[in-house]
Amino acid sequence: MTPVGTELSDRVLGGWLGRIAGNMLGKPVEQGDHWTRDRIDRYLRRTAALPLTDYLPGPADSDQGEGDEFALRPEWRQCVRGRIHGSCRDDDVDYAILGLDLLETHGFGFSTEQVGDLWLLRLPYLQTFTAERAAYRNLANGIKPLLTATYDNPYQEWIGALIRADIYGWTCPGMPRRAASLARRDAVLSHTGNGVYGAMWAAALVSAAFTATTVRQALDTALTVIPASSRLARTVRRVLTLHETRMTWEDTLSTVSEETSGLGWIHTIPNAAVLTAGLLYGDGDFTRTITLTVRGGLDTDSNGATAGSVAGVLCGAGAVPAQWKDPLEDTVRSAVFGFDGVRISELAARTVALAEAGAGTAAVPS
C-alpha cells in the first residue's frame, strides 16, 4: 500500500505525475481492438515483464514487422523503459494543460463558448480526435455550443470528455460537486449523455481522492454526482459489487466486458469499468493501480492516465515510485501552443495556485 499524502502541493504534483506516467505506460498498446487484455499479457510474458512493475519493455526486433501481432504503436520508442526522456506528446496530457490555461484565463466562471474559443486558439486541429475533432470542425464552421456536440458527431458518448476532467478535480480538492459542475460545462462542448457523465464522474473522483481515506470511498463519492439510473453509474456499481464478492480482477473484467460488448473500445462505459477495476484491485498501491488498469486493455493510455491521477493524488508525489517519475525528467511535450517543454513542477504549482484561489470563491453556477 502506497502511503497517503497530506500536503496539497505534493498531492497535486502527484496527480500530474500519475497522469503523465499512466499515459506513458499505456501509450505503446493503445489500440483496444488489437491490444486485448489477453494480447497485452502475452506480450508481457514474452518480454519477461510479468508482474509488471515498470514501463513496458521494448519489443524484440521480430515483434515489429509489418502485421506482427505484437507490433506496438509507432510512438513506442519514446515510451518504453530505458528510452524515456520526458513525456511524449499526447492528448490525454494536452487537455489537462488546456484546462489549466482555461482556468487561468477565464477563472472558474468560464463558459462553454470560452472552452471552444480556447481550442481554436491553442490546439491544432490534427491533434484532436473523435468527438473533439467533430466539435472543433463544427466550431470552425460557425456552429455554436451546444450544437457543436450533436451535429454530425457519432462519438458523443466516447471517452474524450472524461480525459479532460482531471484539472477540475485538482483545482477543487475535496469539492467533488463543484469539480463535476466545471467538468460538465467543458464536456457539453463535444459530448452528451454518458460522455458528459463520464467527465463529471472523473472530476469528482479526482477531487474526492484528496479527502477520501480509501479508493472505495472516493469511488462511492464520485457516483453521487451522476444520475443513479445512468448506464455509467450502473456499470461502475456492477464492478463495485463484483469486487465485493471477492471475484478475481480477471473474472471481474471478463464479466463486465461481456455485459458492455458492442460499445467499442473508446466508449466511456467499458473504459470506466476497466478504470474502476484497476483502482479497486490496485487497492491504493500506485504501481499496482496503473499496471492493472493498463493491462485491462481498451483505451489503455487514457485509462492509465486517469488511474495514475487518482492514485497520485491519494499518495502524493513523494510516494510515487522513482521508476515512474524519474524518467519523466520534469518535462512535458505538448501540442498546446505556448506549453511545449513546460516543467511538470510548474504545471503543478500553477494548479495549486488556482486551487487555493478557488477555495475562497463562491460556489460556481452549474
N, C-alpha and C positions, 0 to 999 in steps of 0.2 A: 504494500500500500504506500503510495507516494504521500508524504506529509502534506497537510492542508496549510496553505499560505495564509498570511494575515495582512500584510501591507498592501494598500490599494495599488501603489505604483508597481510593486512586484507582481501582483496578480494580473494587472492589465498587460504588463510585458509578457507574462506567462501566456496570456491569451493570444497575443500577436505571434510569439514564438511557436506556440502549439498549432495555430492555424497554418503558419508557413511550413513547419516541419511535417504536419499531417498531409498537407497538399503535396509536398515534395515526395513523401513516401508513396502516395497513391498515383502520382502522375505517370510513371512508366507503364502502368497497366490500366489506364483509363480508357477502356473500350468494353463496356459491360456485356455487349452481345458476343464478344470473343473471349475476353478475360473473365470467365466464370469463376466462381469460388473454387471449383474443383481444379481448373487450369492454373489458377494462382498458386494453390498449394502444391500442385505437381511441379511447377517451376521452382518453388522454394525447396522442395525435396531434391530436385535435380541440381540445385546450386548449393546444397547442404546448408540451407538457411532457415530450417525449422528446428526449434521455435524461433520466430522472427523477433529480434531484439534491436535491430538497427535498420537503416535504409536498405532498400532492396539491393541485392548483389547484382553486379553486371552479368550479362549472359556469356555463355561460351560462344565463340565465333560462329559455330554451326547453327546457333539459335537465331541468327539474324538474317538468314537467307530469305529470298522472296517467297512468301507463302508459308514460311515456317510457323508452326502453331505457337511457338514461344517467342516470336518476334515482338519486342517491346515498341512502345511509341517512339517516334523519331527523337523526342527530347531526352531520351533515357541517358545520354552521355553526360548531361549536367545534373542528373537526379539520382544516380546510384552511388552507393557507398564508395568512398575513396576518390570520387570525382566531383564532389560538390564544393563549389567556391561561391557562396552567396546563393540566394534563392533564384530559381528560374522565374521568368515572367509567366503569370497565369491569371485568368480572370477571377479565380477564387480569392486572390490577394488584391487584384486591381480594384474590385468593388469595395473591399474594406477601406482601401486608400481613398477611393472616390467618395465614400460615405463620410470619412473624416473631413475631406475637403468641403463637402456639402454642409456639415455642421459648423465648421469654422467660418464658412462664407455666409450662411443664412441663419445659423442658430437653430435651436430646437423647434422653432415655429415654421420651419421650411414648408413649402407646398410641393405637391406632386409635380406641378409645372416646373418648379425650380430644379427638381431632380432631372427632368428631361433636358432642361437648358444646359445643365452641367455635363450631361452625357455628350451633347453635341459639341460643347466647348472643349472638353478634356479627354474624351475617349474615342480612339479611332474606330470607325465603323467595322472594319475587318477583324477587330479584336472583340467583337460581340458575337453571340451565338443564340440560336433558337429563339426563345421569347424576347430576349433583349434585342436581337437583331431585327425582329419584326417590329418591335416598338420603336426602335431607332429609325427604321425606314419610314414608319408612319409619322414620326416627329419631323423628319426631314421633308416629308411631303405636306406638311402643314396641318396634320391631324392632331387634335388636342386630346389630352387625357380627359376622360378615361377610355375614349375610343381607341387610343393607342394600344390598349391591352386586348381589345376584342376584334379589331379589323384585320382580317387576313392573318390570323395568328393561331395556328393549331397547337401551340406549345404552352397554353395558358396555365396548365397545372404542372408544368415541369419544374425542375429544382432551382432554376435561376434566381428567383426571388429569395429563396432560403439562403443561398450563398452570400447574399448581400446584407444579411441581417446582423452579423456579429457586432458591428460597430455600435449599434443601438443598445445591445446588451452591455458592452464595455463602458459606454458613457452613461448608463443608467444602472449602476451596480445596486442590486437589492431592490430594484423597482421594476419588476417584470411586466406589469401592465403598461407602464409608461414606455418601456422598451418595445413592447408589442405594438403600441399605438404608432410609434415612429416607424417601425418596420412596415406596418400596413400602408402608411402614407407613401412610402417608397415603392412597395410591391405592386400597388394598383396601377402603376405606370405600364406594367408589362404582363401582369398576371391576374387571374380571377380564382375564385373557389379555393380548392385545396392548395393551389400555388401561393395564394396570399396567406392562407392559414399556416403554411409551412414556414414562411418568413416570420410571422408573429410568434409561432412556437419556438423557433430557433432563437430569436431575440430574447424571449422570456427565459429560455433555458440557460443562455449565457448569463443573463442578468441574475437569475436565481442562483447560479453557481457561486456568486460572491458571498452569499449568506447561508446557503444550504450546508448541512453537516454531512450529507451523503449524496451520491449521484441520484439515487431513487427519489430523494426529497426534491431535488432540482427538477427531475422529470415530472413528478406529480404537480409541482407548481406550474410548470410550463403548460400542462394540459388545461389549466384553469382559464387561459386567455383565448382559447379557440372553442367553437361550438362542440359540445359533447357528442352531438349526433353526426359530426362530420366524419368522412371516411378516414381522414388523418388521425383524429382522436381515437377512433375505434381501432385502427391498426396499431397505434402506439400502446393502447391499453392491452391489446392482444399480446404484444411482446412482453409487457409487464407481467401478465398473467402466466404466460409460458415460463418465464424466468422464475416466478414464484413456485411453480410446480417442480423446480429443480431439473427441468429438461435441459439437456446439453445445449451449448451455443450452436453447434452444427444442426441439431434437430429443430431448434427454435427457428433458425433461418430457413431450413427446408420447409417447415410447416407454413411459415408466413409467405415464402416465395410461391408456394402453390396457391395460396389464397389471394395473392396480388398479381398472379400471372396475367399477361396480356397488356399490362400498363406500359411496358417499355422500361429500359434501363436508366432513363434520365427523368422519369416521372417522380414527383415528390413522394408519393405514398410508399413504394417499395424501398426507396432510399432512406426515408425516415425510419423504416423498420430495421434496416441494416445499422443505421446510426444508433438507434435506441439499444439494440442488442450489443453493439460494441461498447457503449457506455455502461450498460448493466453488468455484462460479463467481465469487463475491464475492472470494475469494482474499485474505481478511484486510483488505480495504478496507471501512470501516464503511458508507459511503454505498451503495456498490455491493451490499453484502451485504443490507441491509434493503430496498433498492428492488427488486432481483431477486426476493427472497423474496416480497414483496407482489405484484409483477407475476405471480408464479406462480399466483395465484388460490387457490381453495378457502377455507379459514378464514384470511383474509388478516390480520386483526388478531392472531390467536393466533400464527400463523407469524412475522409481523413482530416480535412481542414476543420470542419465543424467539431468533430470529436476532439481534435487537438486543442481547439479553442476552449471548449468546456473543461477539459482535463487541465489545461494550462492555467485557467482561472482558479480552479479548485486548489491547485498545489502551489502556484506562483512560479516565477521564472527561476528562482534559486533552486527549486526542487526538480526542474526539468533536467533529465539526464544529459550529460555532456555530449553523448554521441548524436543527439538530436539537434542541439543548439549550436555547438561549436562550428560545424561545417557551414552554417549559415553566414558566419563572419559578419554578423550585424548589418547585413546589406540586402536590399531588395531590388530586383529588376522589376520595372513596371512600365506598362504602356500608357498609364495616365500621364498626360502632359505635365511636366514640371516635377515629377516624382521619381524618375528613373535613377537608381543608385542611392536612394534615401536610406538612412540608417533605421534599422528596426527600433532601436532605442529612442530615436527621435519621434517616430510614429507613436510609440507607447507614451512618451512624455506629453505629446500634444493631445493624445486621447485622455490622459489623466487630467489635463487642464480643462478639457471640456466636461469631464465627469464632475470635477469639483465646482465648475461654474454652474453646471446644470442642477446640481444638488440644491442650489439656493433659489431656483426659479420656480414659478407656479407650475402646476400640472399643465402639460401641453394639451391642446384640443385633439380629439381623435379625428 
